[in-house]
Amino acid sequence: MFNYLDFEKQLADIEAKIAELRKLSADGSVDFADEIARLEKRSQDLLRDLYKALTPWQKAQVARHPDRPHCLDYVRTLFTDFTPLAGDRSFGDDHAIIGGFARFRGEPVAILGQEKGADTKSRLKHNFGMARPEGYRKAVRIMELADRFKVPVVTLVDTAGAYPGINAEERGQAEAIARSTAACLNLRSPSVSVVIGEGGSGGAIAIATANRVYMLEHSIYSVISPEGAASILWHDSTRAKDAATNMKITAQDLLDMKVIDGIIPEPLGGAHRAPETVINATGDRIASALAELRQSNADYREQRREKFLAIGRNL
């Protein structure tokens, strides 16, 4: 069953009618082809109108859509010979962070990403993409290996934020995030990061401090969730819509502010309507970014340092 967002209610009604007419036409007794074609055109027109003028809050809803492709979908489609690594060699393994080594279009790469899960069982296993300290320490371990062998690092960001539980704080959540961010900055090999859904706070930046940072068209990237910001500013989480508007969390806003390097277009109706299309487009952007970085012969650490120091300077 397709999941519709609250602003897609009218679209849901039309597509439900189309499905009903197709079912009635299946026995061949009545031909509803003309009516189905009319409704399909109306559905496409409405979908186009809705998605050409999404508000920041609506983009946040699309970024969180349960059917949106997640990290493992990208790994399965874009990478071959993926060998996952587990554990931080200190406490344990964290399934919220997926990491290991693979081949990307024939070239060896290190891959890191946050996995939210696709159903109740997998969401619980991956803790809804919210990593604990051992997840970030696993990320550091993989980045250090990539650095040692001069292997490019690709990261796929999709988290509401680092896990805020007491046990995570007891095991050094803030330090783990800081060390993971430092590991990103210190890489001597090129790095590319893509925000494929949510990029929430330090939980995202811990693996997103890359030479090139891209966002999918309807993804979001922010220092705090709209609900969290609303709770702080107005003591009312129901004002998340207002917070989202004022926080500049969309890919378009962040490109204007030069926080990111580019936007990867999504299919009409969002990535969840055509996952393969958006995954392949993401692969093409990663490939072009890595090729550009290799040809530049730049000092990747220095380029990364200057990139992040420049944010906010010339606004």
Contacts in CASP RR format, 6 or more apart in sequence:
PFRMAT RR
TARGET T0000
AUTHOR 0000-0000-0000
METHOD contacts of the structure
MODEL  1
MFNYLDFEKQLADIEAKIAELRKLSADGSVDFADEIARLEKRSQDLLRDL
YKALTPWQKAQVARHPDRPHCLDYVRTLFTDFTPLAGDRSFGDDHAIIGG
FARFRGEPVAILGQEKGADTKSRLKHNFGMARPEGYRKAVRIMELADRFK
VPVVTLVDTAGAYPGINAEERGQAEAIARSTAACLNLRSPSVSVVIGEGG
SGGAIAIATANRVYMLEHSIYSVISPEGAASILWHDSTRAKDAATNMKIT
AQDLLDMKVIDGIIPEPLGGAHRAPETVINATGDRIASALAELRQSNADY
REQRREKFLAIGRNL
2 15 0 8 1.000
2 67 0 8 1.000
3 65 0 8 1.000
3 66 0 8 1.000
3 67 0 8 1.000
3 272 0 8 1.000
4 11 0 8 1.000
4 12 0 8 1.000
5 58 0 8 1.000
5 61 0 8 1.000
5 62 0 8 1.000
5 65 0 8 1.000
6 61 0 8 1.000
7 50 0 8 1.000
7 58 0 8 1.000
7 61 0 8 1.000
8 50 0 8 1.000
10 46 0 8 1.000
11 43 0 8 1.000
11 46 0 8 1.000
11 47 0 8 1.000
11 50 0 8 1.000
14 39 0 8 1.000
14 42 0 8 1.000
14 43 0 8 1.000
14 46 0 8 1.000
15 43 0 8 1.000
17 39 0 8 1.000
18 36 0 8 1.000
18 39 0 8 1.000
18 40 0 8 1.000
18 43 0 8 1.000
21 32 0 8 1.000
21 35 0 8 1.000
21 36 0 8 1.000
21 39 0 8 1.000
22 32 0 8 1.000
22 36 0 8 1.000
24 30 0 8 1.000
24 32 0 8 1.000
25 31 0 8 1.000
25 32 0 8 1.000
25 33 0 8 1.000
25 36 0 8 1.000
44 268 0 8 1.000
47 268 0 8 1.000
47 269 0 8 1.000
48 268 0 8 1.000
50 269 0 8 1.000
51 268 0 8 1.000
51 269 0 8 1.000
51 270 0 8 1.000
54 62 0 8 1.000
54 218 0 8 1.000
55 241 0 8 1.000
55 244 0 8 1.000
55 245 0 8 1.000
56 220 0 8 1.000
56 226 0 8 1.000
56 244 0 8 1.000
56 245 0 8 1.000
56 247 0 8 1.000
56 248 0 8 1.000
56 249 0 8 1.000
56 250 0 8 1.000
56 253 0 8 1.000
57 226 0 8 1.000
57 240 0 8 1.000
57 241 0 8 1.000
57 244 0 8 1.000
57 245 0 8 1.000
59 218 0 8 1.000
59 219 0 8 1.000
59 220 0 8 1.000
59 244 0 8 1.000
59 249 0 8 1.000
59 250 0 8 1.000
60 198 0 8 1.000
60 220 0 8 1.000
60 226 0 8 1.000
60 240 0 8 1.000
60 244 0 8 1.000
60 249 0 8 1.000
62 68 0 8 1.000
62 218 0 8 1.000
62 269 0 8 1.000
62 270 0 8 1.000
62 272 0 8 1.000
63 197 0 8 1.000
63 198 0 8 1.000
63 218 0 8 1.000
63 219 0 8 1.000
63 220 0 8 1.000
64 197 0 8 1.000
64 198 0 8 1.000
65 270 0 8 1.000
65 271 0 8 1.000
65 272 0 8 1.000
66 118 0 8 1.000
67 272 0 8 1.000
68 196 0 8 1.000
68 197 0 8 1.000
68 270 0 8 1.000
68 271 0 8 1.000
68 272 0 8 1.000
68 275 0 8 1.000
69 196 0 8 1.000
69 271 0 8 1.000
69 272 0 8 1.000
69 275 0 8 1.000
69 278 0 8 1.000
69 279 0 8 1.000
70 115 0 8 1.000
70 116 0 8 1.000
70 117 0 8 1.000
70 118 0 8 1.000
70 158 0 8 1.000
70 196 0 8 1.000
71 98 0 8 1.000
71 113 0 8 1.000
71 114 0 8 1.000
71 115 0 8 1.000
71 116 0 8 1.000
71 156 0 8 1.000
71 158 0 8 1.000
71 196 0 8 1.000
72 98 0 8 1.000
72 115 0 8 1.000
72 117 0 8 1.000
73 275 0 8 1.000
73 279 0 8 1.000
74 156 0 8 1.000
74 196 0 8 1.000
74 279 0 8 1.000
74 282 0 8 1.000
75 82 0 8 1.000
75 98 0 8 1.000
75 102 0 8 1.000
75 111 0 8 1.000
75 156 0 8 1.000
77 276 0 8 1.000
77 279 0 8 1.000
77 280 0 8 1.000
78 104 0 8 1.000
78 279 0 8 1.000
78 280 0 8 1.000
78 282 0 8 1.000
78 283 0 8 1.000
78 286 0 8 1.000
79 102 0 8 1.000
79 103 0 8 1.000
79 104 0 8 1.000
79 109 0 8 1.000
79 111 0 8 1.000
80 102 0 8 1.000
80 103 0 8 1.000
80 104 0 8 1.000
80 106 0 8 1.000
81 102 0 8 1.000
81 103 0 8 1.000
82 100 0 8 1.000
82 101 0 8 1.000
82 102 0 8 1.000
82 111 0 8 1.000
83 100 0 8 1.000
83 101 0 8 1.000
83 102 0 8 1.000
84 98 0 8 1.000
84 99 0 8 1.000
84 100 0 8 1.000
85 99 0 8 1.000
85 100 0 8 1.000
85 101 0 8 1.000
85 138 0 8 1.000
85 141 0 8 1.000
85 142 0 8 1.000
86 93 0 8 1.000
86 138 0 8 1.000
87 93 0 8 1.000
87 94 0 8 1.000
87 134 0 8 1.000
87 135 0 8 1.000
87 137 0 8 1.000
87 138 0 8 1.000
87 141 0 8 1.000
88 94 0 8 1.000
88 133 0 8 1.000
88 134 0 8 1.000
88 135 0 8 1.000
88 137 0 8 1.000
88 138 0 8 1.000
88 140 0 8 1.000
88 141 0 8 1.000
89 137 0 8 1.000
89 141 0 8 1.000
90 134 0 8 1.000
90 137 0 8 1.000
91 133 0 8 1.000
91 134 0 8 1.000
91 137 0 8 1.000
91 171 0 8 1.000
92 134 0 8 1.000
93 134 0 8 1.000
93 135 0 8 1.000
93 138 0 8 1.000
94 127 0 8 1.000
94 131 0 8 1.000
94 132 0 8 1.000
94 134 0 8 1.000
94 135 0 8 1.000
94 138 0 8 1.000
95 115 0 8 1.000
95 125 0 8 1.000
95 126 0 8 1.000
95 127 0 8 1.000
96 114 0 8 1.000
96 115 0 8 1.000
96 126 0 8 1.000
96 127 0 8 1.000
96 128 0 8 1.000
96 129 0 8 1.000
96 130 0 8 1.000
96 131 0 8 1.000
96 132 0 8 1.000
96 135 0 8 1.000
96 159 0 8 1.000
96 163 0 8 1.000
97 112 0 8 1.000
97 113 0 8 1.000
97 114 0 8 1.000
97 115 0 8 1.000
97 131 0 8 1.000
97 135 0 8 1.000
97 136 0 8 1.000
97 138 0 8 1.000
97 139 0 8 1.000
97 207 0 8 1.000
98 111 0 8 1.000
98 112 0 8 1.000
98 113 0 8 1.000
98 114 0 8 1.000
98 115 0 8 1.000
99 110 0 8 1.000
99 111 0 8 1.000
99 112 0 8 1.000
99 113 0 8 1.000
99 138 0 8 1.000
99 139 0 8 1.000
99 142 0 8 1.000
100 110 0 8 1.000
100 111 0 8 1.000
100 112 0 8 1.000
100 142 0 8 1.000
101 108 0 8 1.000
101 109 0 8 1.000
101 110 0 8 1.000
101 111 0 8 1.000
101 142 0 8 1.000
101 145 0 8 1.000
101 146 0 8 1.000
101 151 0 8 1.000
102 108 0 8 1.000
102 109 0 8 1.000
102 111 0 8 1.000
103 109 0 8 1.000
104 111 0 8 1.000
104 154 0 8 1.000
104 286 0 8 1.000
104 287 0 8 1.000
104 290 0 8 1.000
105 287 0 8 1.000
107 152 0 8 1.000
107 290 0 8 1.000
108 151 0 8 1.000
109 151 0 8 1.000
109 152 0 8 1.000
109 153 0 8 1.000
109 154 0 8 1.000
110 142 0 8 1.000
110 143 0 8 1.000
110 145 0 8 1.000
110 146 0 8 1.000
110 151 0 8 1.000
110 152 0 8 1.000
110 153 0 8 1.000
110 154 0 8 1.000
111 153 0 8 1.000
111 154 0 8 1.000
111 155 0 8 1.000
111 156 0 8 1.000
112 139 0 8 1.000
112 142 0 8 1.000
112 143 0 8 1.000
112 153 0 8 1.000
112 154 0 8 1.000
112 155 0 8 1.000
112 156 0 8 1.000
112 207 0 8 1.000
113 155 0 8 1.000
113 156 0 8 1.000
113 157 0 8 1.000
113 158 0 8 1.000
113 207 0 8 1.000
114 129 0 8 1.000
114 131 0 8 1.000
114 156 0 8 1.000
114 157 0 8 1.000
114 158 0 8 1.000
114 159 0 8 1.000
114 204 0 8 1.000
114 207 0 8 1.000
115 126 0 8 1.000
115 129 0 8 1.000
115 158 0 8 1.000
116 123 0 8 1.000
116 126 0 8 1.000
116 128 0 8 1.000
116 129 0 8 1.000
116 158 0 8 1.000
116 159 0 8 1.000
117 123 0 8 1.000
117 125 0 8 1.000
117 126 0 8 1.000
117 128 0 8 1.000
117 129 0 8 1.000
127 163 0 8 1.000
128 160 0 8 1.000
129 158 0 8 1.000
129 159 0 8 1.000
129 160 0 8 1.000
129 161 0 8 1.000
130 159 0 8 1.000
130 160 0 8 1.000
130 161 0 8 1.000
130 162 0 8 1.000
130 163 0 8 1.000
130 164 0 8 1.000
131 159 0 8 1.000
131 161 0 8 1.000
131 162 0 8 1.000
131 163 0 8 1.000
131 203 0 8 1.000
131 206 0 8 1.000
132 162 0 8 1.000
132 163 0 8 1.000
132 167 0 8 1.000
132 168 0 8 1.000
132 171 0 8 1.000
132 173 0 8 1.000
133 168 0 8 1.000
133 171 0 8 1.000
133 172 0 8 1.000
133 173 0 8 1.000
133 175 0 8 1.000
133 176 0 8 1.000
134 171 0 8 1.000
134 176 0 8 1.000
135 176 0 8 1.000
136 162 0 8 1.000
136 176 0 8 1.000
136 177 0 8 1.000
136 179 0 8 1.000
136 180 0 8 1.000
136 203 0 8 1.000
136 206 0 8 1.000
136 207 0 8 1.000
137 176 0 8 1.000
137 179 0 8 1.000
137 180 0 8 1.000
139 180 0 8 1.000
139 183 0 8 1.000
139 206 0 8 1.000
139 207 0 8 1.000
140 176 0 8 1.000
140 179 0 8 1.000
140 180 0 8 1.000
140 183 0 8 1.000
143 153 0 8 1.000
143 180 0 8 1.000
143 183 0 8 1.000
143 184 0 8 1.000
143 187 0 8 1.000
144 183 0 8 1.000
145 151 0 8 1.000
146 152 0 8 1.000
146 153 0 8 1.000
146 187 0 8 1.000
146 189 0 8 1.000
147 183 0 8 1.000
147 186 0 8 1.000
147 187 0 8 1.000
147 188 0 8 1.000
147 189 0 8 1.000
150 188 0 8 1.000
150 189 0 8 1.000
151 189 0 8 1.000
152 189 0 8 1.000
152 190 0 8 1.000
152 191 0 8 1.000
152 192 0 8 1.000
152 290 0 8 1.000
152 293 0 8 1.000
153 184 0 8 1.000
153 187 0 8 1.000
153 189 0 8 1.000
153 190 0 8 1.000
153 191 0 8 1.000
153 192 0 8 1.000
153 210 0 8 1.000
154 191 0 8 1.000
154 192 0 8 1.000
154 193 0 8 1.000
154 194 0 8 1.000
154 286 0 8 1.000
154 290 0 8 1.000
155 191 0 8 1.000
155 192 0 8 1.000
155 193 0 8 1.000
155 194 0 8 1.000
155 207 0 8 1.000
155 208 0 8 1.000
155 210 0 8 1.000
156 193 0 8 1.000
156 194 0 8 1.000
156 196 0 8 1.000
157 193 0 8 1.000
157 194 0 8 1.000
157 195 0 8 1.000
157 196 0 8 1.000
157 197 0 8 1.000
157 198 0 8 1.000
157 199 0 8 1.000
157 204 0 8 1.000
157 207 0 8 1.000
157 208 0 8 1.000
157 221 0 8 1.000
158 195 0 8 1.000
158 196 0 8 1.000
158 197 0 8 1.000
158 198 0 8 1.000
158 199 0 8 1.000
159 198 0 8 1.000
159 199 0 8 1.000
159 200 0 8 1.000
159 203 0 8 1.000
159 204 0 8 1.000
160 198 0 8 1.000
160 199 0 8 1.000
160 200 0 8 1.000
160 225 0 8 1.000
161 198 0 8 1.000
161 199 0 8 1.000
161 200 0 8 1.000
161 201 0 8 1.000
161 202 0 8 1.000
161 203 0 8 1.000
161 204 0 8 1.000
161 225 0 8 1.000
162 168 0 8 1.000
162 173 0 8 1.000
162 177 0 8 1.000
162 201 0 8 1.000
162 202 0 8 1.000
162 203 0 8 1.000
162 206 0 8 1.000
163 173 0 8 1.000
164 173 0 8 1.000
165 173 0 8 1.000
176 206 0 8 1.000
177 202 0 8 1.000
177 203 0 8 1.000
177 205 0 8 1.000
177 206 0 8 1.000
180 206 0 8 1.000
180 207 0 8 1.000
181 202 0 8 1.000
181 205 0 8 1.000
181 206 0 8 1.000
181 209 0 8 1.000
184 191 0 8 1.000
184 206 0 8 1.000
184 207 0 8 1.000
184 208 0 8 1.000
184 209 0 8 1.000
184 210 0 8 1.000
184 304 0 8 1.000
185 209 0 8 1.000
185 301 0 8 1.000
185 304 0 8 1.000
185 305 0 8 1.000
185 308 0 8 1.000
186 301 0 8 1.000
187 300 0 8 1.000
187 301 0 8 1.000
187 304 0 8 1.000
188 300 0 8 1.000
188 301 0 8 1.000
189 300 0 8 1.000
190 211 0 8 1.000
190 290 0 8 1.000
190 293 0 8 1.000
190 294 0 8 1.000
190 300 0 8 1.000
191 209 0 8 1.000
191 210 0 8 1.000
191 211 0 8 1.000
191 212 0 8 1.000
191 300 0 8 1.000
191 304 0 8 1.000
192 210 0 8 1.000
192 211 0 8 1.000
192 212 0 8 1.000
192 213 0 8 1.000
192 214 0 8 1.000
192 286 0 8 1.000
192 289 0 8 1.000
192 290 0 8 1.000
192 293 0 8 1.000
193 207 0 8 1.000
193 208 0 8 1.000
193 209 0 8 1.000
193 210 0 8 1.000
193 212 0 8 1.000
193 213 0 8 1.000
193 214 0 8 1.000
194 213 0 8 1.000
194 214 0 8 1.000
194 215 0 8 1.000
194 216 0 8 1.000
194 264 0 8 1.000
194 282 0 8 1.000
194 285 0 8 1.000
194 286 0 8 1.000
195 204 0 8 1.000
195 208 0 8 1.000
195 213 0 8 1.000
195 214 0 8 1.000
195 215 0 8 1.000
195 216 0 8 1.000
195 219 0 8 1.000
195 220 0 8 1.000
195 221 0 8 1.000
195 251 0 8 1.000
195 260 0 8 1.000
196 216 0 8 1.000
196 219 0 8 1.000
196 271 0 8 1.000
196 282 0 8 1.000
197 216 0 8 1.000
197 219 0 8 1.000
197 220 0 8 1.000
198 204 0 8 1.000
198 219 0 8 1.000
198 220 0 8 1.000
198 221 0 8 1.000
199 208 0 8 1.000
199 219 0 8 1.000
199 220 0 8 1.000
199 221 0 8 1.000
199 222 0 8 1.000
200 221 0 8 1.000
200 222 0 8 1.000
200 223 0 8 1.000
200 224 0 8 1.000
200 225 0 8 1.000
201 222 0 8 1.000
201 223 0 8 1.000
201 224 0 8 1.000
201 225 0 8 1.000
204 221 0 8 1.000
209 304 0 8 1.000
209 308 0 8 1.000
210 304 0 8 1.000
211 289 0 8 1.000
211 293 0 8 1.000
211 300 0 8 1.000
211 303 0 8 1.000
211 304 0 8 1.000
211 307 0 8 1.000
212 261 0 8 1.000
212 289 0 8 1.000
212 292 0 8 1.000
212 293 0 8 1.000
213 259 0 8 1.000
213 260 0 8 1.000
213 261 0 8 1.000
213 262 0 8 1.000
214 260 0 8 1.000
214 261 0 8 1.000
214 262 0 8 1.000
214 263 0 8 1.000
214 264 0 8 1.000
214 282 0 8 1.000
214 285 0 8 1.000
214 289 0 8 1.000
215 221 0 8 1.000
215 251 0 8 1.000
215 254 0 8 1.000
215 255 0 8 1.000
215 260 0 8 1.000
215 262 0 8 1.000
215 263 0 8 1.000
215 264 0 8 1.000
216 251 0 8 1.000
216 263 0 8 1.000
216 264 0 8 1.000
216 266 0 8 1.000
216 271 0 8 1.000
216 278 0 8 1.000
216 282 0 8 1.000
217 251 0 8 1.000
217 263 0 8 1.000
217 264 0 8 1.000
217 265 0 8 1.000
217 266 0 8 1.000
217 270 0 8 1.000
218 251 0 8 1.000
218 266 0 8 1.000
218 270 0 8 1.000
218 271 0 8 1.000
219 251 0 8 1.000
220 244 0 8 1.000
220 249 0 8 1.000
220 250 0 8 1.000
220 251 0 8 1.000
221 249 0 8 1.000
221 251 0 8 1.000
221 254 0 8 1.000
221 259 0 8 1.000
221 260 0 8 1.000
222 229 0 8 1.000
222 247 0 8 1.000
222 249 0 8 1.000
223 247 0 8 1.000
224 232 0 8 1.000
224 247 0 8 1.000
225 240 0 8 1.000
226 240 0 8 1.000
226 241 0 8 1.000
226 243 0 8 1.000
226 244 0 8 1.000
226 247 0 8 1.000
226 249 0 8 1.000
227 237 0 8 1.000
227 240 0 8 1.000
227 243 0 8 1.000
228 237 0 8 1.000
228 240 0 8 1.000
228 243 0 8 1.000
229 240 0 8 1.000
229 243 0 8 1.000
229 247 0 8 1.000
230 236 0 8 1.000
230 237 0 8 1.000
230 238 0 8 1.000
230 239 0 8 1.000
230 240 0 8 1.000
230 242 0 8 1.000
230 243 0 8 1.000
231 237 0 8 1.000
233 239 0 8 1.000
233 243 0 8 1.000
234 242 0 8 1.000
248 254 0 8 1.000
248 257 0 8 1.000
251 260 0 8 1.000
251 262 0 8 1.000
251 263 0 8 1.000
252 263 0 8 1.000
254 260 0 8 1.000
255 261 0 8 1.000
255 262 0 8 1.000
255 263 0 8 1.000
257 311 0 8 1.000
257 312 0 8 1.000
257 315 0 8 1.000
258 310 0 8 1.000
258 311 0 8 1.000
258 312 0 8 1.000
258 314 0 8 1.000
258 315 0 8 1.000
259 311 0 8 1.000
261 289 0 8 1.000
264 278 0 8 1.000
264 281 0 8 1.000
264 282 0 8 1.000
264 285 0 8 1.000
265 281 0 8 1.000
266 278 0 8 1.000
267 273 0 8 1.000
267 274 0 8 1.000
267 277 0 8 1.000
267 278 0 8 1.000
270 278 0 8 1.000
271 278 0 8 1.000
293 300 0 8 1.000
296 303 0 8 1.000
END
